């Protein structure tokens, strides 16, 4: 099942509280499928919904210089989502996903229980961005959150 959320998800937060979220560098996208799948399996969840932010626009940054970079990130992340779904399903986890447009130069993939709301995803994304060392392109970070694992793709 695929669903697309039409309302953009804002990934910027105005809170001054710095959460303590540990981020692990995974290298490239292919190297991140197995650790992400293992975290979900270790959590004992038999069903997850992947909430995926899809970059649609972003001001120039070190990660994303222009629309070509943004389009390349979007293409890589969408192909990755399908590979990740295949890995989860072959491991016995019922997995679906939803796509949410975002105004950030990165893609977030958060595994949530099937009924989780979008407000929780926005909060999680904001918390991750505060601590993420986002200086490299084609980089993957993994966070193991209380609600489930989350990937940050640049």
ChimeraX attribute file (.defattr): number of C-alpha atoms within 10 A of each C-alpha:
attribute: neighborCount
match mode: 1-to-1
recipient: residues
	/A:1	7
	/A:2	8
	/A:3	11
	/A:4	12
	/A:5	14
	/A:6	9
	/A:7	9
	/A:8	15
	/A:9	21
	/A:10	16
	/A:11	22
	/A:12	15
	/A:13	14
	/A:14	6
	/A:15	9
	/A:16	7
	/A:17	9
	/A:18	10
	/A:19	12
	/A:20	10
	/A:21	16
	/A:22	13
	/A:23	19
	/A:24	13
	/A:25	14
	/A:26	16
	/A:27	12
	/A:28	14
	/A:29	21
	/A:30	12
	/A:31	11
	/A:32	18
	/A:33	20
	/A:34	13
	/A:35	13
	/A:36	22
	/A:37	19
	/A:38	13
	/A:39	17
	/A:40	21
	/A:41	16
	/A:42	8
	/A:43	12
	/A:44	9
	/A:45	15
	/A:46	15
	/A:47	19
	/A:48	22
	/A:49	21
	/A:50	24
	/A:51	25
	/A:52	26
	/A:53	30
	/A:54	27
	/A:55	22
	/A:56	17
	/A:57	16
	/A:58	16
	/A:59	11
	/A:60	13
	/A:61	12
	/A:62	10
	/A:63	18
	/A:64	22
	/A:65	13
	/A:66	14
	/A:67	14
	/A:68	10
	/A:69	16
	/A:70	23
	/A:71	16
	/A:72	12
	/A:73	22
	/A:74	21
	/A:75	12
	/A:76	16
	/A:77	23
	/A:78	16
	/A:79	11
	/A:80	16
	/A:81	18
	/A:82	13
	/A:83	15
	/A:84	21
	/A:85	21
	/A:86	14
	/A:87	17
	/A:88	24
	/A:89	16
	/A:90	10
	/A:91	14
	/A:92	12
	/A:93	19
	/A:94	15
	/A:95	21
	/A:96	20
	/A:97	22
	/A:98	16
	/A:99	19
	/A:100	22
	/A:101	19
	/A:102	21
	/A:103	18
	/A:104	23
	/A:105	27
	/A:106	27
	/A:107	25
	/A:108	29
	/A:109	24
	/A:110	27
	/A:111	28
	/A:112	25
	/A:113	16
	/A:114	15
	/A:115	8
	/A:116	14
	/A:117	11
	/A:118	13
	/A:119	10
	/A:120	12
	/A:121	23
	/A:122	17
	/A:123	14
	/A:124	19
	/A:125	24
	/A:126	18
	/A:127	20
	/A:128	26
	/A:129	18
	/A:130	19
	/A:131	14
	/A:132	16
	/A:133	11
	/A:134	19
	/A:135	10
	/A:136	11
	/A:137	15
	/A:138	14
	/A:139	17
	/A:140	24
	/A:141	23
	/A:142	23
	/A:143	20
	/A:144	18
	/A:145	16
	/A:146	8
	/A:147	15
	/A:148	18
	/A:149	21
	/A:150	26
	/A:151	26
	/A:152	23
	/A:153	22
	/A:154	25
